[in-house]
Amino acid sequence: MRFSPRVLASLDGSFHHLKTPGVDAPAAQRDPAVAATVSEMLRDIETRGLDAVRDHARRLDRWERPSFELTAAEVAATGDRLAPELREAIELGAGRTRRFAAEQRGRLVDFEVEHVPGVVTGVRYVPVPRVGAYLPAGRFPLTASAFMTVGVAREAGVGSVLACTPPQPDGAVNAAVAYAAHVSGVDRLFVLGGVQALAAMAFGLLDELPVDMLVGAGNAYVAEAKRQLFGTVAIDLLAGPSEVAVLADGSADPEVVAADLLGQAEHGTNSPAALVTTSDALGRAVVEAVERQLETLKTAWVAGPAWRDFGSVTVAADRETAAVLMDDLAPEHLEVITEDDDWYHRRLQSYGSLFLGPWSTVAYSDKGMAGTNHVLPTAGGAKHSAGLSVARFLKPLTFQRVAREATPAVAPAVQVISDSEGMAAHSETARLRLAQLAADA
């Protein structure tokens, strides 16, 4: 999440920086060593199958059990291992995420239209048959990941949804992650992590047919595996370190802004956090508040380096400049805390998900309580792509039905274009139908 030099040059004199990133590099780049390791693992698993999956699981996760799969009863029972308030929160988040997805699905409707007499065209929305979801459960288990992947796929009508999640250090499954998958509607859950999990789902090594699509976040190895498996299967998106940006004016509370910046910096030491503001005073107050909050934050060991190395504060001369700067950043998560949030809502167009007003913190979506999806584009991807939604699990399949009497409305022009291109066979398909029509007259 970095400003483009060309955009900055075009705005010369209308902004200044109060803090720039301490590292002069993107938050995440493709590591050749990671790419090579992933390539080797995928080749091995594709060649040797489940034996290779077991070898990698034993080496990387110390998994020695005969089966990776949890039975349906074991998955359902994970809820009994949770504190009642956590179980209720998981059920609440799963329900809200599925309801929002259901609202989206309801607005994606099949249709057909006769835009030329006798020429009918249309769309059918058909769900992807089989989806494999990766559910992270490392240093910070992403409990809500199942809501966003498994649950939304279910609302799209996907026929079969598998999920893999890595074992904990004691060899057990993370109970919260597993229960989130259960209430989200997972068909089968496997305790299997990393590259070997994605490969096993993509190559059909889990007593199942290969999946058609892989979804879910993960570490650099998971992201690289998705990159290399794309084409063999579809993927949701290639997400890097989590990002947050706040666009605020002088009306914002610096303590709230600082807390929300650190809330996403906590994801990892390479997670960017940016403030663009029209108030120099607010910018300076936020820098002070961040440093003060880091003194007592339990995860300062993560958020502190992220803020030092990838945090930024930029002051814009006016709101139009602020909007241009923010669209250039195209952040994964964007909070707007101003006296005119509606203006920015209408003006801004490049972000993964938007959070309007001081009460709309990113964490509400991260944990599933807002209902929107938290699988979102990073590293500027929001300039051209949207996040995961029910639409991503649907194939909008077009069709056409041309009546005999409509042939003169389409065939002659097809002949002309085909002849100009030198594509004689194309032209002949149209000529043949015109000839038949003439013979029947």
Buried (B, 14 or more C-beta within 10 A) or exposed (E): BBBBEEEBEEBEEBBEEBBEBEEEEBBBEEEEEBBEBBBEBBEBBBEEBBEBBBBBBEEBBEBEEEEBBBEEEBBBBBBEBBEEEBBEBBBBBBBBBBEBBBEBBEEBEEEEEEEEEBBBBBBBBEBBEBBBBBBBBBEEBBBBBBBBBBBBBBBBBBEBBBBBBBBBEEEEBBBBBBBBBBBBBBBBBBBBBBBBBBBBBBBBBBEBEBBBBBBBBBBBBBBBBBBBBEEBBBBBBBBBBBBBBBBBBBEBBBBBBBBBBBBBBBBBBBBBBBBBBBBBEBBBBBBEBBEEBBEEBEBBEBBBBBBBBBBBBBBBEEBBBBBBBBBBBBBBBBBBBBEEBEBBEEBBEBBBBBBBEBEBBBBBBBBBBBBBBBBBBBBBBBBEEBBBBBBBBBEEEEEEEBEEEBBEBBBEEBBEEBBEEEEEEBBEEBBEBBEEBEEEE
